[in-house]
Amino acid sequence: MIYVVAKGDTLEDISRRTGVPVEKIVYDNQIENRDRLVEGQALLLLGEGERPDYRGGLSVGGYAYPFVEQSVLEEAFPALNELLIFSYGFTFEGNLVPPRPDELWMIEAAWQQGIEPLLVLTPFSDGAFNNQLIKVLVENEQVQENLIGQLYETVRDRGYAGVDIDFEYVLPEDRVLYAEFVGKVRDRLGEYGYRVSVAVAPKTSDGQRGILVEGIDYAMLGENADKIFLMTYEWGYTYGPPMAVSPLDKVRQVIEYALEKLPAEKLIMGIPNYGYDWPRPYVRGVTRARTIGNVEAVNLASEMGAVIQYAPIAQAPWFTYSAQGTAHEVWFEDPRSIEAKLNLAREYDLSGVGYWNLMRPFQANWIMLNEKSPG
């Protein structure tokens, strides 16, 4: 089902050998330039009416902002069980702050497709995570009660199926109080049939250092939430050195640690729907990567005449190119890397996978996960 383009391949050649019509290859893989396939490019090849078999019993969710293009979101709908709408914030007084623009259209569209929408709660302030908001919240019962009451009313009145709590940079001294707050949210909302999940930074040991992980206790959060979303991405990130965003060997380490603390049926593995384009050479504190979509990355490789490589340990595609005298290195996701991640989630019998995020097109990925209609 996944074919890697060899040097000299054409769409007509591949179609003739596999029996998959050219137009279907183009559509499924969102190929922009029919006359220039990229050596090393991974193509999803499904015949008419053929069903993919990558998903197994995995649940699938994905995050999206209310300003997502409707056509891009609808492209992902056939694969989704949950739509996590990003995001509601809150004030120091515990007053809920809705997203802009209004997200009601996403809630309605999700239910129409049989997808359950979840309200995502974040401690956002001026566009960034604010751990002082978290500190005031978890240390003040009155602020908590105000916020939880407004959460319940919003979930009920807007038609959400539950809440996903995404608090990052939790201070170490707030570790226990944060887990207890999650439990209070679940106790209140669970009484009315709503569920509560928590997104957590990737962690591999109890003693791991770092501002993203020291305030996060997998075991305690697991006891207080229905599901735990492992944010297993951002090893390759905007200001870091070029590398895979979600290297499979690193993801495996996080899952194995999480399974020491939690049952597999509570765990959701994160998958990135994006990559990065780094200028080279990399200079710490200076180099800044550009975020790039997975389809966009292949189009860039085509435009630049690059050859796509595949890292066997990280299980991720990458390539290099030069433009205006500057060398670049690009890491992204393709059907091969997605297959590897889905296999990993199935290997450990996890509850499901979740995408950050649904803002960019990736048709082949959603077709691989589509259980609702023939491929």
C-alpha positions as CSV (number, residue, x, y, z in Angstrom):
1,M,0.0,0.0,0.0
2,I,3.0,2.3,0.4
3,Y,5.3,2.7,-2.5
4,V,8.6,4.6,-2.4
5,V,9.4,6.4,-5.6
6,A,12.5,5.3,-7.4
7,K,14.6,7.5,-9.7
8,G,13.0,7.8,-13.1
9,D,9.5,6.7,-11.9
10,T,6.4,8.3,-13.4
11,L,2.8,8.2,-12.3
12,E,2.0,6.3,-15.4
13,D,4.6,3.7,-14.6
14,I,3.5,3.3,-11.1
15,S,-0.2,3.1,-12.1
16,R,0.6,0.4,-14.8
17,R,2.5,-1.7,-12.3
18,T,0.1,-1.4,-9.4
19,G,-3.3,-1.1,-11.1
20,V,-4.1,2.1,-9.1
21,P,-5.4,4.8,-11.5
22,V,-3.2,7.9,-11.9
23,E,-6.0,10.2,-10.8
24,K,-6.4,8.3,-7.6
25,I,-2.7,8.4,-6.8
26,V,-2.7,12.2,-7.4
27,Y,-5.8,12.8,-5.3
28,D,-4.9,10.5,-2.4
29,N,-1.4,11.9,-2.1
30,Q,-2.2,15.6,-3.0
31,I,0.4,15.6,-5.7
32,E,0.9,19.1,-7.0
33,N,3.3,18.5,-9.9
34,R,2.3,15.4,-11.9
35,D,5.5,15.6,-14.0
36,R,7.9,15.6,-11.2
37,L,7.7,12.9,-8.6
38,V,10.4,13.1,-5.9
39,E,12.9,10.3,-5.6
40,G,12.3,8.7,-2.1
41,Q,8.8,10.1,-1.9
42,A,6.3,7.7,-0.2
43,L,3.0,7.2,-1.9
44,L,-0.1,5.7,-0.5
45,L,-1.6,3.3,-3.1
46,L,-5.1,2.1,-2.7
47,G,-7.3,0.6,-5.4
48,E,-10.9,1.8,-6.0
49,G,-13.0,0.7,-3.0
50,E,-9.9,-0.8,-1.2
51,R,-9.9,-0.3,2.6
52,P,-6.8,0.6,4.4
53,D,-5.8,-1.6,7.4
54,Y,-3.5,0.5,9.5
55,R,-5.7,1.6,12.3
56,G,-6.7,-1.6,14.1
57,G,-8.9,-0.6,17.1
58,L,-7.2,2.8,17.7
59,S,-9.3,5.8,18.5
60,V,-8.2,8.9,16.6
61,G,-8.4,12.5,17.7
62,G,-6.9,15.8,16.6
63,Y,-6.6,19.4,17.8
64,A,-7.7,22.4,15.7
65,Y,-8.1,26.1,16.2
66,P,-11.5,27.8,15.2
67,F,-9.8,29.6,12.4
68,V,-8.9,26.3,10.6
69,E,-10.0,26.2,7.0
70,Q,-13.2,24.3,6.8
71,S,-12.1,22.2,3.8
72,V,-8.9,21.2,5.5
73,L,-10.8,20.1,8.7
74,E,-13.4,18.2,6.7
75,E,-10.6,16.3,4.9
76,A,-9.7,14.8,8.3
77,F,-13.3,14.1,9.5
78,P,-13.5,10.5,8.1
79,A,-10.7,9.4,10.3
80,L,-11.7,11.2,13.6
81,N,-13.5,10.0,16.7
82,E,-12.7,13.2,18.6
83,L,-12.2,16.9,17.7
84,L,-10.2,18.8,20.3
85,I,-11.0,22.5,19.9
86,F,-8.1,24.8,20.9
87,S,-8.7,26.6,23.2
88,Y,-10.4,28.2,26.2
89,G,-8.3,30.1,28.6
90,F,-9.0,31.6,32.0
91,T,-8.3,34.6,34.1
92,F,-6.6,34.8,37.6
93,E,-10.2,35.0,39.0
94,G,-11.1,31.7,37.3
95,N,-13.3,33.2,34.6
96,L,-13.4,31.2,31.4
97,V,-12.1,33.0,28.3
98,P,-13.6,31.6,25.0
99,P,-11.6,31.2,21.8
100,R,-11.7,33.7,18.9
101,P,-13.3,33.3,16.5
102,D,-16.4,31.6,17.8
103,E,-16.0,27.8,17.7
104,L,-19.7,26.8,17.6
105,W,-19.5,25.9,13.9
106,M,-16.8,23.3,14.7
107,I,-18.9,21.7,17.5
108,E,-21.9,21.4,15.2
109,A,-19.9,20.1,12.2
110,A,-18.2,17.5,14.5
111,W,-21.5,16.1,15.8
112,Q,-22.9,16.0,12.3
113,Q,-20.1,13.6,11.3
114,G,-20.4,11.5,14.5
115,I,-17.3,13.0,16.0
116,E,-17.2,14.0,19.7
117,P,-15.9,17.6,20.3
118,L,-13.8,18.3,23.4
119,L,-13.2,21.7,24.9
120,V,-9.5,22.3,25.4
121,L,-8.6,24.3,28.5
122,T,-5.2,26.0,28.6
123,P,-3.5,28.6,30.9
124,F,-2.9,30.9,27.9
125,S,-2.0,34.6,28.5
126,D,-0.9,36.9,25.7
127,G,-0.4,33.9,23.4
128,A,1.8,31.9,25.7
129,F,1.5,29.3,28.5
130,N,1.5,31.1,31.9
131,N,2.4,28.9,34.9
132,Q,1.5,31.7,37.3
133,L,-2.1,31.3,36.1
134,I,-1.8,27.6,37.0
135,K,-0.3,28.4,40.4
136,V,-3.1,30.8,41.4
137,L,-5.7,28.3,40.2
138,V,-4.5,25.1,41.9
139,E,-3.7,26.9,45.2
140,N,-7.0,28.7,45.5
141,E,-10.2,26.7,45.9
142,Q,-12.5,29.6,45.2
143,V,-10.9,30.2,41.9
144,Q,-11.1,26.5,41.1
145,E,-14.8,26.4,42.0
146,N,-15.5,29.4,39.8
147,L,-13.7,27.9,36.8
148,I,-15.1,24.4,37.2
149,G,-18.6,25.8,37.4
150,Q,-18.1,27.8,34.2
151,L,-16.5,24.8,32.5
152,Y,-19.6,22.7,33.3
153,E,-22.0,25.4,32.0
154,T,-20.0,25.9,28.8
155,V,-19.7,22.2,28.1
156,R,-23.4,21.7,28.7
157,D,-24.7,24.8,26.8
158,R,-22.3,24.5,23.8
159,G,-22.7,20.8,23.3
160,Y,-19.2,19.5,24.1
161,A,-18.6,15.8,25.0
162,G,-16.0,16.7,27.6
163,V,-12.8,18.6,28.4
164,D,-9.1,18.2,27.6
165,I,-6.8,19.9,30.0
166,D,-3.5,21.1,28.5
167,F,-1.4,22.8,31.2
168,E,2.2,23.2,30.3
169,Y,5.2,24.4,32.4
170,V,3.5,23.3,35.7
171,L,5.8,24.3,38.6
172,P,7.2,21.3,40.5
173,E,5.7,22.5,43.8
174,D,2.2,22.5,42.1
175,R,2.5,18.8,40.9
176,V,0.1,17.3,43.5
177,L,-2.3,20.2,43.5
178,Y,-2.5,20.2,39.7
179,A,-3.4,16.5,39.7
180,E,-6.0,17.1,42.4
181,F,-7.5,19.9,40.3
182,V,-7.9,17.6,37.3
183,G,-9.7,15.1,39.6
184,K,-12.1,17.9,40.8
185,V,-12.9,18.7,37.1
186,R,-13.6,15.0,36.4
187,D,-15.7,14.5,39.5
188,R,-17.9,17.5,38.6
189,L,-18.2,16.8,34.9
190,G,-18.2,13.0,35.1
191,E,-21.4,13.3,37.2
192,Y,-23.2,14.4,34.1
193,G,-21.5,12.0,31.7
194,Y,-18.7,14.2,30.4
195,R,-15.2,12.9,30.2
196,V,-11.9,14.6,31.1
197,S,-8.5,14.0,29.4
198,V,-5.1,15.6,30.2
199,A,-2.3,16.4,27.7
200,V,1.2,15.8,29.1
201,A,4.8,16.5,28.0
202,P,6.9,13.4,27.0
203,K,8.7,12.0,30.0
204,T,11.0,9.0,30.3
205,S,11.9,8.8,34.0
206,D,10.8,10.0,37.5
207,G,13.8,12.1,37.9
208,Q,13.8,13.7,34.5
209,R,14.7,17.4,34.7
210,G,13.2,20.2,32.6
211,I,10.5,22.9,32.9
212,L,8.0,20.9,30.9
213,V,8.1,17.7,32.9
214,E,9.0,18.4,36.6
215,G,5.4,19.4,37.5
216,I,3.9,16.5,35.7
217,D,3.2,13.2,37.5
218,Y,1.9,10.6,35.1
219,A,0.6,8.2,37.8
220,M,-1.3,10.9,39.7
221,L,-2.8,12.5,36.6
222,G,-3.8,9.1,35.4
223,E,-5.7,8.4,38.6
224,N,-7.6,11.7,38.2
225,A,-8.4,11.7,34.4
226,D,-10.1,9.4,32.0
227,K,-7.4,9.6,29.4
228,I,-3.8,10.8,29.1
229,F,-2.6,12.4,25.9
230,L,1.2,11.9,25.5
231,M,2.6,14.9,23.5
232,T,5.2,12.7,21.8
233,Y,6.6,15.3,19.4
234,E,8.9,18.3,19.4
235,W,12.2,16.6,19.8
236,G,12.9,18.5,16.6
237,Y,11.6,22.0,17.3
238,T,11.8,25.6,16.2
239,Y,15.0,26.6,18.0
240,G,16.6,23.2,18.3
241,P,19.0,21.4,16.0
242,P,17.7,19.6,12.9
243,M,16.2,16.2,13.7
244,A,12.9,14.3,13.5
245,V,10.0,16.0,15.2
246,S,8.8,12.6,16.6
247,P,11.6,10.0,16.3
248,L,10.1,6.6,16.9
249,D,12.9,5.4,19.2
250,K,12.2,8.4,21.5
251,V,8.5,7.9,21.4
252,R,8.9,4.3,22.4
253,Q,10.8,5.3,25.5
254,V,8.0,7.6,26.6
255,I,5.4,5.0,26.0
256,E,7.3,2.4,28.0
257,Y,7.8,4.8,30.9
258,A,4.1,5.7,30.8
259,L,3.1,2.1,30.9
260,E,5.0,1.7,34.2
261,K,2.5,4.2,35.6
262,L,-0.7,3.7,33.7
263,P,-2.7,1.1,32.0
264,A,-2.5,1.0,28.2
265,E,-6.2,1.7,27.8
266,K,-5.7,5.2,29.3
267,L,-3.0,6.3,26.9
268,I,-3.2,8.3,23.7
269,M,0.0,8.7,21.6
270,G,0.6,12.1,20.0
271,I,1.5,12.4,16.3
272,P,2.7,15.6,14.6
273,N,1.0,16.8,11.4
274,Y,3.9,19.1,10.5
275,G,7.6,19.3,10.1
276,Y,10.4,21.9,10.2
277,D,12.8,23.5,7.7
278,W,16.1,24.5,9.3
279,P,18.7,26.8,7.7
280,R,22.2,25.4,8.2
281,P,24.6,25.5,9.8
282,Y,22.7,25.3,13.1
283,V,23.7,27.9,15.7
284,R,22.3,27.4,19.1
285,G,20.2,30.5,20.2
286,V,20.3,31.9,16.7
287,T,18.9,29.4,14.2
288,R,15.1,29.4,13.9
289,A,13.3,26.7,11.9
290,R,10.2,27.3,9.8
291,T,7.2,25.1,10.4
292,I,6.2,23.3,7.2
293,G,3.3,21.0,6.4
294,N,3.9,17.4,5.3
295,V,2.4,17.9,1.8
296,E,4.2,21.2,1.5
297,A,7.5,19.5,2.4
298,V,7.2,17.1,-0.5
299,N,6.3,19.9,-2.9
300,L,9.4,21.8,-1.7
301,A,11.6,18.7,-2.3
302,S,10.1,18.5,-5.8
303,E,10.7,22.2,-6.5
304,M,14.3,22.0,-5.3
305,G,15.1,18.7,-7.0
306,A,15.9,17.1,-3.7
307,V,16.1,13.4,-2.9
308,I,14.1,12.3,0.1
309,Q,15.9,10.1,2.6
310,Y,14.4,7.9,5.3
311,A,16.0,7.6,8.8
312,P,15.7,4.0,9.9
313,I,16.0,4.5,13.7
314,A,13.9,7.7,13.9
315,Q,11.5,6.3,11.2
316,A,11.1,9.7,9.6
317,P,11.7,11.2,6.1
318,W,14.1,14.1,5.6
319,F,16.0,15.9,2.8
320,T,18.4,18.8,2.2
321,Y,18.4,21.6,-0.4
322,S,20.1,24.9,-1.0
323,A,18.4,28.2,-1.8
324,Q,19.8,31.7,-2.2
325,G,23.2,30.5,-1.0
326,T,21.8,28.9,2.2
327,A,21.7,25.2,3.0
328,H,18.5,23.7,4.5
329,E,17.5,20.5,6.2
330,V,13.9,19.4,6.4
331,W,12.2,16.8,8.6
332,F,8.6,15.9,8.2
333,E,6.0,13.0,8.2
334,D,4.9,10.7,5.4
335,P,2.8,7.5,5.0
336,R,5.9,5.4,6.1
337,S,6.4,7.3,9.3
338,I,2.7,7.4,10.1
339,E,2.5,3.6,9.5
340,A,5.4,3.1,11.9
341,K,3.7,5.3,14.6
342,L,0.4,3.5,14.2
343,N,2.2,0.1,14.5
344,L,3.8,1.3,17.7
345,A,0.5,2.4,19.2
346,R,-1.0,-1.0,18.3
347,E,2.0,-2.9,19.5
348,Y,1.4,-1.5,23.0
349,D,-2.4,-1.8,22.8
350,L,-2.8,1.9,23.5
351,S,-6.2,3.5,23.5
352,G,-5.6,5.7,20.5
353,V,-3.6,8.4,18.7
354,G,-4.1,12.1,18.6
355,Y,-2.8,14.7,16.1
356,W,-1.2,18.1,16.8
357,N,-2.7,19.5,14.7
358,L,-5.4,19.4,12.0
359,M,-4.5,22.8,10.5
360,R,-2.6,21.5,7.5
361,P,-3.7,19.1,4.7
362,F,-2.4,15.5,4.9
363,Q,-4.9,13.5,2.9
364,A,-3.0,10.3,2.7
365,N,-2.8,10.2,6.5
366,W,-6.5,10.5,6.9
367,I,-7.2,7.9,4.2
368,M,-4.9,5.5,6.1
369,L,-7.1,5.9,9.2
370,N,-10.5,6.0,7.5
371,E,-12.9,3.4,8.8
372,K,-16.1,5.1,7.7
373,S,-16.0,4.5,4.0
374,P,-14.0,2.6,1.4
375,G,-10.5,4.0,0.8
